[in-house]
Amino acid sequence: MRAALPEQTGGDDRVAQIHEALNGVMDPEIHRPITELGMVDSVTIDADGTAKVHVLVTIEGCPMRDRIERDTAEATATVPGLARVEVSTSAMTEEQRTTLTTRLRQGRRQIPFNQPGSLTRIFAISSGKGGVGKSTVTANLAAAMAADGLRVGVIDADIHGFSMPGMFGISDQPTKVADLLMPPEAHGVAVMSIGMFVPEGQAVVWRGPKMHRAIEQFASDVFWGDLDVLLLDLPPGTGDVAISVAQLLPSAQMVVVTTPQQSASTVAERVGSLSTSTDQEIAGVVENMSGLTLPDGTVMDVFGSGGGDRVAATLARAVGHDVPVLGRVGLDPALREGADEGLPLVLSDPDSPTSMALKGVARALVRKPRGLGGMKLPLSVA
């Protein structure tokens, strides 16, 4: 890739200036400067003022190669005294990839969200039964948080009933760098799902231990970067995956999704028993499908009313403190359409009543700013 520049003169410090300019070029998947990642292999300037920059991409078929080349050329072109810029790329060697993944892992295999000082807030979106719209709520909460400027990740923990790739319109597989995966992104949200590895129409026939290992790998073998929020879309009920998430990510707070009807809210209350058994905090309740607004403006309670309040009151008694109803989301066909099209409603129609309700839930969850207040730090008295 070449970028034509006017003839200029420059001093011997131009190479250093180019390196400084490249500090602003981010790897689109890792979200760190290419200089920090050791991707700038060489920078030379010929006698005629041509700057030649060679960049190492992570893998031979790197999907972001063109963007990295373009961004590198544009950054280099800002240095005065160059006649022309030439950017070339090649793939890292296996040894270089291993060095990169070791740097990203900070030298050891770990779940980064469990490390002392991690500021990522984790929410496990759960429900007592299926069919309450839990996954749709998860996708829209993630998109709303990202639209508010937060760095958001989603783990599709519903191994048997995965749906996040479709709801975000993701068809790409993660990029693998040595033994580390780079999660695909859509609408500003990084997403990992077993659905990215399974052929269309094929079932995942796994039992508890294998599902536990999958969740563990999604947490430890994926480079999430510095997330503000991590959401997990759990399968309905209180089975193996819910228990595994509590073990692997003990700081995860539960968000319980229910519908207003009596049967759904009664089942959702069982989630409270799981939270007391695993010492997980319940962040609140979301009442989905709370009412259908008719053309004349009246609201029809298709599934009854009061389910969210009943669940919140029951959970509050179980855990010994108030559990808020974070929001009530109406029954809206557009919400389902957005999920089918891979474009969350909070993005396609952000001012609709349904979107406003979902954005209200998202902001209620992250209202408390990230910080170390209340966290246990690894300190000792000398």
C-alpha positions as CSV (number, residue, x, y, z in Angstrom):
1,M,0.0,0.0,0.0
2,R,1.4,3.4,-1.0
3,A,0.4,6.9,0.1
4,A,1.7,9.7,-2.1
5,L,3.2,12.7,-0.2
6,P,4.6,16.0,-1.2
7,E,8.4,16.2,-1.4
8,Q,9.8,17.3,1.9
9,T,13.1,17.2,3.7
10,G,13.6,15.8,7.2
11,G,16.3,15.0,9.7
12,D,17.7,11.8,11.1
13,D,15.0,11.6,13.7
14,R,12.4,10.7,11.2
15,V,12.5,7.0,12.0
16,A,11.9,7.8,15.7
17,Q,9.0,10.1,14.7
18,I,7.5,7.2,12.6
19,H,7.7,4.9,15.6
20,E,6.0,7.6,17.7
21,A,3.3,8.0,15.1
22,L,2.7,4.3,15.0
23,N,1.9,4.3,18.7
24,G,-1.5,5.5,17.7
25,V,-2.2,2.5,15.4
26,M,-4.3,0.0,17.2
27,D,-4.7,-3.7,16.3
28,P,-8.4,-3.9,15.5
29,E,-8.8,-7.2,17.3
30,I,-6.5,-6.8,20.3
31,H,-7.2,-3.1,20.8
32,R,-3.6,-2.3,21.7
33,P,-0.9,-0.3,19.8
34,I,0.9,-2.3,17.2
35,T,4.2,-1.0,18.6
36,E,3.3,-2.3,22.1
37,L,2.5,-5.7,20.5
38,G,5.8,-6.0,18.7
39,M,4.1,-5.9,15.3
40,V,6.4,-3.2,13.8
41,D,9.2,-5.3,12.4
42,S,11.2,-2.6,10.7
43,V,11.2,1.1,9.7
44,T,13.7,2.4,7.1
45,I,14.0,5.6,5.0
46,D,15.6,5.5,1.6
47,A,17.8,8.2,0.2
48,D,14.9,9.5,-1.9
49,G,12.7,10.0,1.2
50,T,10.7,6.8,0.9
51,A,9.7,5.4,4.3
52,K,9.4,1.6,4.3
53,V,7.5,0.1,7.2
54,H,7.1,-3.7,7.6
55,V,4.4,-4.9,10.0
56,L,3.9,-8.4,11.3
57,V,0.2,-9.6,11.4
58,T,-0.8,-12.3,13.7
59,I,-1.7,-15.0,11.1
60,E,-1.3,-15.5,7.4
61,G,-5.0,-15.0,6.7
62,C,-5.4,-12.1,9.1
63,P,-8.9,-10.6,8.3
64,M,-7.6,-7.2,9.5
65,R,-4.5,-7.0,7.3
66,D,-5.9,-4.3,4.9
67,R,-7.0,-2.1,7.8
68,I,-3.7,-2.4,9.6
69,E,-1.8,-1.5,6.4
70,R,-4.1,1.5,5.7
71,D,-3.8,2.8,9.3
72,T,-0.1,2.3,9.3
73,A,0.3,4.2,6.0
74,E,-1.8,7.0,7.2
75,A,0.0,7.4,10.5
76,T,3.4,7.2,8.9
77,A,2.3,9.9,6.4
78,T,1.9,12.4,9.2
79,V,5.7,12.5,9.7
80,P,7.2,15.5,7.8
81,G,10.1,15.1,5.4
82,L,8.9,12.0,3.6
83,A,8.4,11.7,-0.1
84,R,6.4,8.4,-0.1
85,V,5.3,5.7,2.3
86,E,5.4,2.0,1.6
87,V,3.8,-0.5,4.0
88,S,4.3,-4.3,3.7
89,T,3.1,-7.1,5.9
90,S,3.9,-10.7,6.7
91,A,2.7,-13.2,9.2
92,M,4.4,-13.8,12.6
93,T,6.4,-16.9,13.1
94,E,5.1,-19.4,15.6
95,E,7.7,-18.2,18.1
96,Q,6.6,-14.6,17.7
97,R,2.9,-15.6,18.1
98,T,3.8,-17.4,21.3
99,T,5.7,-14.4,22.6
100,L,2.6,-12.2,21.8
101,T,0.2,-14.5,23.6
102,T,2.5,-14.8,26.6
103,R,2.5,-11.0,26.7
104,L,-1.3,-10.8,26.5
105,R,-1.7,-13.4,29.1
106,Q,0.8,-11.6,31.3
107,G,2.9,-14.7,31.4
108,R,0.4,-17.2,32.7
109,R,-2.9,-18.9,31.9
110,Q,-5.7,-17.3,34.0
111,I,-9.2,-16.0,34.0
112,P,-8.4,-12.2,34.0
113,F,-11.7,-11.2,35.6
114,N,-10.7,-13.1,38.8
115,Q,-7.4,-11.3,39.2
116,P,-7.0,-8.8,42.0
117,G,-7.8,-5.3,40.8
118,S,-10.0,-6.4,37.9
119,L,-12.6,-3.6,37.3
120,T,-14.8,-5.6,34.9
121,R,-18.4,-5.8,36.1
122,I,-19.9,-9.3,35.3
123,F,-23.6,-9.9,35.0
124,A,-25.1,-13.4,34.4
125,I,-28.4,-13.0,32.7
126,S,-30.6,-15.9,33.9
127,S,-34.1,-17.1,34.0
128,G,-36.1,-19.9,35.7
129,K,-37.5,-21.2,32.4
130,G,-37.1,-20.8,28.6
131,G,-39.1,-18.6,26.4
132,V,-39.0,-15.4,28.5
133,G,-36.7,-13.5,26.1
134,K,-33.5,-13.7,28.1
135,S,-31.2,-13.9,25.1
136,T,-32.9,-10.9,23.4
137,V,-32.6,-8.9,26.6
138,T,-28.9,-9.9,26.9
139,A,-28.1,-8.8,23.3
140,N,-29.9,-5.5,23.7
141,L,-28.3,-4.7,27.1
142,A,-24.9,-5.3,25.6
143,A,-25.6,-3.1,22.6
144,A,-27.0,-0.4,24.7
145,M,-23.9,-0.4,27.0
146,A,-21.6,-0.3,24.0
147,A,-23.5,2.6,22.5
148,D,-23.0,4.5,25.8
149,G,-19.2,4.1,25.3
150,L,-18.5,1.1,27.4
151,R,-16.2,-1.7,26.4
152,V,-18.5,-4.8,26.5
153,G,-18.1,-8.5,26.0
154,V,-20.7,-11.3,25.8
155,I,-20.2,-15.0,26.5
156,D,-22.9,-17.2,25.1
157,A,-23.1,-19.6,27.9
158,D,-26.2,-21.3,26.6
159,I,-24.2,-24.1,25.0
160,H,-27.1,-26.2,23.8
161,G,-29.3,-23.2,22.8
162,F,-26.7,-20.7,21.6
163,S,-28.2,-17.6,19.8
164,M,-25.8,-14.7,20.3
165,P,-24.0,-14.9,16.9
166,G,-27.4,-14.6,15.1
167,M,-28.6,-11.8,17.3
168,F,-25.5,-9.8,16.6
169,G,-25.3,-10.7,12.9
170,I,-21.9,-12.4,13.4
171,S,-20.9,-15.1,10.9
172,D,-17.1,-15.0,11.3
173,Q,-15.1,-17.4,13.4
174,P,-12.7,-16.0,16.1
175,T,-9.1,-15.4,14.9
176,K,-6.7,-17.8,16.6
177,V,-3.3,-16.5,17.6
178,A,-1.3,-19.5,19.0
179,D,-3.7,-20.8,21.7
180,L,-5.5,-17.5,22.3
181,L,-8.7,-16.5,20.5
182,M,-9.7,-13.0,19.4
183,P,-13.5,-12.6,19.7
184,P,-15.4,-11.3,16.7
185,E,-17.1,-7.9,17.3
186,A,-20.4,-6.5,16.1
187,H,-22.0,-3.2,17.1
188,G,-19.1,-2.5,19.5
189,V,-19.6,-5.8,21.4
190,A,-17.1,-8.6,21.5
191,V,-18.9,-12.0,21.4
192,M,-17.9,-15.6,22.0
193,S,-20.2,-18.5,21.4
194,I,-19.9,-22.2,20.7
195,G,-22.2,-21.5,17.8
196,M,-19.2,-20.0,15.9
197,F,-17.6,-23.4,15.7
198,V,-20.6,-25.6,15.0
199,P,-21.9,-26.2,11.5
200,E,-25.4,-24.9,10.9
201,G,-28.1,-27.2,12.0
202,Q,-25.8,-29.4,14.1
203,A,-26.6,-30.0,17.8
204,V,-24.1,-29.7,20.6
205,V,-24.4,-33.0,22.5
206,W,-22.4,-32.3,25.6
207,R,-22.8,-33.1,29.3
208,G,-21.8,-31.1,32.3
209,P,-18.0,-31.5,32.5
210,K,-17.6,-30.6,28.8
211,M,-19.8,-27.5,29.1
212,H,-17.9,-26.4,32.2
213,R,-14.7,-26.6,30.2
214,A,-16.2,-24.6,27.4
215,I,-17.2,-21.8,29.7
216,E,-13.7,-21.9,31.3
217,Q,-12.0,-21.6,27.9
218,F,-14.3,-18.7,26.9
219,A,-13.2,-16.9,30.1
220,S,-9.5,-17.8,30.0
221,D,-8.5,-18.5,26.4
222,V,-10.1,-15.5,24.8
223,F,-8.4,-12.1,24.8
224,W,-11.1,-9.8,26.0
225,G,-8.9,-6.8,26.7
226,D,-10.0,-4.2,29.3
227,L,-13.7,-4.8,29.5
228,D,-16.0,-2.5,31.5
229,V,-18.8,-5.1,31.4
230,L,-19.0,-8.8,30.7
231,L,-22.5,-10.3,30.1
232,L,-23.2,-14.0,30.2
233,D,-26.3,-15.4,28.5
234,L,-27.1,-18.4,30.7
235,P,-29.4,-21.3,29.7
236,P,-32.7,-21.3,31.6
237,G,-32.8,-23.0,35.0
238,T,-30.3,-23.7,37.7
239,G,-28.3,-26.6,36.2
240,D,-24.7,-27.3,35.3
241,V,-23.8,-24.1,33.4
242,A,-25.3,-21.8,36.1
243,I,-23.2,-23.7,38.8
244,S,-20.1,-23.6,36.6
245,V,-20.4,-19.8,36.0
246,A,-20.7,-19.3,39.8
247,Q,-17.5,-21.4,40.3
248,L,-15.5,-19.9,37.5
249,L,-16.6,-16.3,37.8
250,P,-17.6,-15.9,41.5
251,S,-17.9,-12.1,41.2
252,A,-20.7,-12.4,38.6
253,Q,-24.0,-10.8,39.7
254,M,-27.2,-12.4,38.6
255,V,-29.9,-10.6,36.6
256,V,-33.2,-12.5,36.6
257,V,-35.4,-12.2,33.6
258,T,-39.1,-13.2,33.9
259,T,-42.4,-12.5,32.3
260,P,-45.4,-11.2,34.2
261,Q,-47.4,-14.4,34.3
262,Q,-47.7,-16.4,37.6
263,S,-46.1,-19.6,36.3
264,A,-43.0,-17.9,34.9
265,S,-42.4,-15.8,38.0
266,T,-42.8,-18.8,40.3
267,V,-40.2,-20.7,38.3
268,A,-37.9,-17.6,38.3
269,E,-38.0,-17.5,42.1
270,R,-36.0,-20.7,42.1
271,V,-33.0,-18.8,40.9
272,G,-32.8,-17.2,44.4
273,S,-32.0,-20.6,45.9
274,L,-29.0,-20.9,43.5
275,S,-27.7,-17.4,44.5
276,T,-27.8,-18.3,48.2
277,S,-26.1,-21.6,47.6
278,T,-23.3,-20.0,45.5
279,D,-23.1,-16.7,47.4
280,Q,-23.8,-14.7,44.3
281,E,-25.3,-11.2,44.4
282,I,-28.6,-10.6,42.6
283,A,-28.4,-7.3,40.7
284,G,-32.1,-7.2,40.0
285,V,-35.1,-8.4,38.0
286,V,-36.1,-7.6,34.5
287,E,-39.8,-8.1,33.6
288,N,-40.0,-8.8,29.9
289,M,-43.2,-8.9,27.8
290,S,-44.9,-6.8,30.4
291,G,-47.6,-5.5,28.1
292,L,-48.6,-5.0,24.4
293,T,-49.3,-1.4,23.3
294,L,-52.2,-1.4,20.9
295,P,-52.7,1.1,18.0
296,D,-55.1,3.2,20.2
297,G,-52.5,3.5,22.9
298,T,-54.0,1.2,25.4
299,V,-51.9,-1.6,26.9
300,M,-53.0,-5.2,26.8
301,D,-51.5,-7.4,29.6
302,V,-51.1,-10.5,27.4
303,F,-49.2,-12.4,30.0
304,G,-50.8,-10.9,33.1
305,S,-49.1,-8.4,35.4
306,G,-47.0,-8.1,38.5
307,G,-44.5,-11.0,37.8
308,G,-41.4,-8.8,38.2
309,D,-42.5,-7.5,41.5
310,R,-43.4,-10.9,42.8
311,V,-40.0,-12.3,41.8
312,A,-38.1,-9.3,43.3
313,A,-40.0,-9.6,46.6
314,T,-39.4,-13.3,46.9
315,L,-35.7,-13.0,46.0
316,A,-35.3,-10.2,48.5
317,R,-36.6,-12.5,51.3
318,A,-34.2,-15.2,50.2
319,V,-31.1,-13.0,50.1
320,G,-32.0,-10.7,53.0
321,H,-31.8,-7.4,51.1
322,D,-33.8,-5.4,48.6
323,V,-33.8,-6.7,45.0
324,P,-34.8,-4.0,42.6
325,V,-37.0,-4.4,39.5
326,L,-34.6,-2.9,37.0
327,G,-37.1,-2.3,34.3
328,R,-40.2,-3.5,32.5
329,V,-39.9,-4.2,28.8
330,G,-43.0,-4.3,26.7
331,L,-44.1,-7.0,24.3
332,D,-42.8,-5.5,21.0
333,P,-42.6,-7.4,17.6
334,A,-39.8,-5.1,16.6
335,L,-37.7,-6.6,19.4
336,R,-38.0,-10.0,17.9
337,E,-37.4,-8.6,14.4
338,G,-34.2,-7.0,15.5
339,A,-33.0,-10.3,17.0
340,D,-33.7,-12.1,13.7
341,E,-31.9,-9.5,11.6
342,G,-28.8,-9.3,13.8
343,L,-29.5,-5.7,14.7
344,P,-30.6,-5.0,18.3
345,L,-33.6,-2.8,18.6
346,V,-31.7,-0.3,20.9
347,L,-29.6,0.5,17.9
348,S,-32.2,0.4,15.0
349,D,-34.8,2.3,16.9
350,P,-33.2,3.8,20.0
351,D,-36.1,6.2,20.9
352,S,-38.8,3.6,20.9
353,P,-40.5,2.9,24.3
354,T,-39.1,-0.7,24.3
355,S,-35.5,0.6,23.6
356,M,-35.8,3.2,26.3
357,A,-36.8,0.6,28.8
358,L,-33.9,-1.6,27.9
359,K,-31.5,1.3,28.0
360,G,-32.8,2.1,31.4
361,V,-32.0,-1.4,32.6
362,A,-28.5,-1.2,31.1
363,R,-27.8,2.1,32.8
364,A,-29.2,0.9,36.1
365,L,-26.7,-2.0,36.0
366,V,-23.7,0.1,35.3
367,R,-24.7,3.2,37.3
368,K,-22.0,2.6,39.9
369,P,-18.7,3.6,38.3
370,R,-15.8,1.2,38.0
371,G,-13.5,1.4,40.9
372,L,-11.7,-0.5,43.7
373,G,-14.0,0.6,46.4
374,G,-15.1,-2.4,48.4
375,M,-12.8,-4.8,46.7
376,K,-10.3,-6.9,48.5
377,L,-6.8,-6.0,47.5
378,P,-3.7,-8.3,47.9
379,L,-2.1,-6.1,50.6
380,S,-0.2,-7.1,53.7
381,V,1.4,-5.2,56.5
382,A,5.2,-5.3,56.4
